[in-house]
Amino acid sequence: MLVSRPKLDEVAKNGNIENMDDHQKRRYELTAEIFKALGHPMRLAILEKLKDRSWCVCELADDLKLNKSVTSKHLSQLRNAGILETEKHGTQVVYTLATPCVLEMSDCSLRATIEQRNKRMSFEGFQ
């Protein structure tokens, strides 16, 4: 039996959160927005650059060897999730890391992933 795309979208959107109260749902939705924004390797690279200082779009694009338009879109997603703040300096928009704790989360994720892969590899070696 085939399920229509709109029905799948509805299930994906509403999933298992229907039993939560509105406050819980909103809290998890906001957290999910942050994880979505962090879900691209280039956005993580941008955050690494921003941990030490503020950057404008053109500087980041040049440093990361990206198209300025692509860099701007990545920055916009991070800003919309509340991870970055902006400040205008003349005609330039300068981006600053508003939530440095996301870098700790990124480091923790990397350590956990490496640890799990090492465990899997060592377990597979004994089979």
VENQUI-V83160 format. One record per helix or strand of 3 or more residues. SS is the DSSP state (h for helix, s for strand). FROM is the first residue (numbers start at 0). LEN is the number of residues. If there is no record, write none. Layout:
SS,FROM,LEN ; SS,FROM,LEN
//
This chain:
h,4,10 ; h,21,16 ; h,40,10 ; h,56,8 ; h,67,13 ; s,83,6 ; s,91,6 ; h,100,25
//
